[in-house]
Amino acid sequence: MPAVPGVPVRQCSFRSPSQRLTVAELILTDSLPGRGATTGFFGGTVIAEGFYSTDAELGVNVFLANHIQVDPGEMVLIGAVTGNNGTTVQVNTVDVVPLTDPRFSTNPISIDLNPIPPTVLPPLRTPLYKNASGFPVTLESITPDPTTPQPAGASALPSTAVQGYFADGKMHASSIAFGGAGLLAALADPMLPIDHPRISIERADVRDLGTTFDIEVRGFITAPPPFSQVEHILEFRVRDMKTGTFGTLLSDWKYRVSEAASEITGLGTVRVDLRTPGATLPNGTPNSQIPPVQRWRFRGSIPKAGYHLLPPERIEVRNFTAEFAVHLPVRAELDTDVRVN
């Protein structure tokens, strides 16, 4: 294959399906749960982005990767929740074990303030369960679906989606998306109440169209009263890795050159999503734990020129309306999925 010169599509980075990895985490020999003596990600799959070039010294073509994603299994389990004993959830009668290994966890460290020495595996993470809108929910609220036939005209039961790998007869999960609403789990900041407004990003797609980068971002917001009755203004900004970093530390990231240069122009829409109604459950659970949810979707573009020769690596979304009201951050960030044409 002939050499293909060009600008890297992204900065150099490594990922598992749940988070960014340092070089040290990528090559750790500790086996992942349930995989016996298998070394790290060995025996899994890898997706590499980059281009071919000629190594003059060796006289061969080599692939120069600027982004690598590794996955030990690349498996998905979708179906009804058939059991919950308080520690293990079952989907389609299969035991689902949430991964706590920091390289492949349901509760990822996407930007870490405290770097870990390269010879030490970071501590295990607390399992994290989310609902279909991307908000953490309590394990106790993941209730099994009825096994009896449903009456005619009843709404279809929501499906729970699990991603991870099968081992030891179990599904070891890197993400668990409960199909029901669930009850919101406490926020990481213990000072914030359950009904603090929240925002999630479901996907952040970037397409390189040659002269522009087309951006599509979508997700959800919680809208506890009085926010359920107002239009929400969302702001979108670009965050990029600094040259020579891997994007695993807070210090590796910056807004693209400046606040003005980081802004994305386009059309954002918010519509009411009634799948999670705000009401008090029969057992007395307050509506602050099951607030209304609104889905949002944004389409925009950035000219491929000047500061924007490389595609956005990470998108930040903030709910300006909620932040203005509560005077506290209501923000989310997510790495982009980049496609060419």
Secondary structure as UniProt FT lines:
FT   STRAND          13..15
FT   STRAND          20..21
FT   HELIX           23..26
FT   TURN            33..34
FT   TURN            36..37
FT   TURN            40..43
FT   STRAND          45..55
FT   TURN            56..59
FT   STRAND          60..71
FT   STRAND          75..79
FT   STRAND          81..84
FT   STRAND          89..91
FT   TURN            92..93
FT   STRAND          94..98
FT   TURN            102..103
FT   TURN            118..119
FT   STRAND          129..131
FT   TURN            132..133
FT   STRAND          136..137
FT   HELIX           139..141
FT   TURN            152..153
FT   STRAND          160..167
FT   TURN            168..169
FT   STRAND          170..178
FT   TURN            190..191
FT   TURN            194..195
FT   STRAND          199..208
FT   STRAND          212..222
FT   TURN            225..226
FT   HELIX           227..229
FT   STRAND          234..241
FT   TURN            243..244
FT   HELIX           250..252
FT   STRAND          253..255
FT   HELIX           259..262
FT   STRAND          265..273
FT   TURN            274..275
FT   TURN            282..283
FT   HELIX           287..289
FT   STRAND          293..303
FT   HELIX           306..308
FT   STRAND          314..319
FT   HELIX           320..326
FT   STRAND          331..335
FT   STRAND          337..340
//
